[in-house]
Amino acid sequence: MIKDAPAFDVYPERWLVGVAALSDKEQLAYLRLLCHQWLAGDAGLVNDLAALKRLAGKGVTQNLLEKFPVNDD
């Protein structure tokens, strides 16, 4: 990965399969969190539900959060 890359790749087939079980609100929240995760780089997303909801909007659900597993680091 290029450290200062201005974008990330989206593969339509992978996206559609990956979000098939998510509502429209969840899909938008997922995209927003992916963007914030990309911008955060190695720091990743915070493990704080209230902060994630502020970043992503109304679509943050347990179903969506399963796409962002919490790591030890």
N, C-alpha and C positions, 0 to 999 in steps of 0.2 A: 504494500500500500504506500502511496505517496503521501507524506505527512501533510502537505499543504494542498491536497487535492480539493478543488472547489465543489466536487459532487461525488455521489456514490451511484453505482449501477443498480438499476431496477430491472428485473427479468419478469415480464408479464406473466408467464406461466407459473413461476414460483410464487409471485405475489398473489395471484388469484387462488392458487391452491392453499397458500398459507393463511389467507384471510377468509376463506369460504365459510367458516363457522362464526365469523364476527359480524356484528351489525354494522350499519353505515357509520354510526357514531364511534364504535370501537375501531373501525378501519381508519378513520381520520385521526383518532387519538394515537393509534399505532404508528401512522406515518409521522405525526408530530414528534413522538418519542424517538423514532428512528433518526429523525433529523437532529434532535437534541443530543442523542447518543453519538452521532457522527461528529457533531461540533465539539463535544466533550473529549473525544479521543480516548486516550488510555484511562482517563478519570472515570468515564462511564456515567451512568445515571445515578442519582442519589437514591438511597433506600429509605424514602420518606413519601408515604402515600399522598399527603397533602401537597407536597412540592410537585410530585408527578402529575397530580390533577391540575395544578396551576399551569404546568408546562403543556399538558396535552388536551385539556378541556374536559367536556362532560362524558366522554366515552371510556374513561378508565374504569375497568371492571376486573374482577378476579380472573375471568377468562382471558382478558388482554394481558394482565400482569404475568401470566404463565409464559408469555413470549419473552419475558425479561427476567430470567432466573438471577437470583442474588448469589454473588460469588464472595469468597472470603476476603478478597482484596477490594 
